[in-house]
Amino acid sequence: MHEYIPENNIFVVFLLILFTAGLYYFWWLARVSPLFGDDPVINILLTIFTLGLWGFYINLKYMQKSEMMNGRDMKWFMILFLPLSPVIIQHNINEKFFSDR
């Protein structure tokens, strides 16, 4: 298992991304990417160079993978919550790996 410190309060993740104008998203992406088997540097660079398009794709992919980790299928309407996907992904990660807290 990867060494990973959970964000206990997903509202804090949302506020950090909001108040840092999205900069915390890159820090969060660097911490989450290894859990899904991706290179964080490549994800961050692609997100920057594609002006955020890669970020939308990777969030959708990670949201689907995080739902599958917990034994659920991602519903079609979850794409409407794509702007909140880091919060949803973090909640699913906390649910999977740190449910005993």
Buried (B, 14 or more C-beta within 10 A) or exposed (E): EEEEEEBEEBEEBBEBBEEEEEEBBBBBBBBBBEBBEBEBEEBBEBBEEEEEEBBBBBBBBBBBBBBEBEEEEBEEEBEEEEEBBBBBBBBBBBEEBEEEE
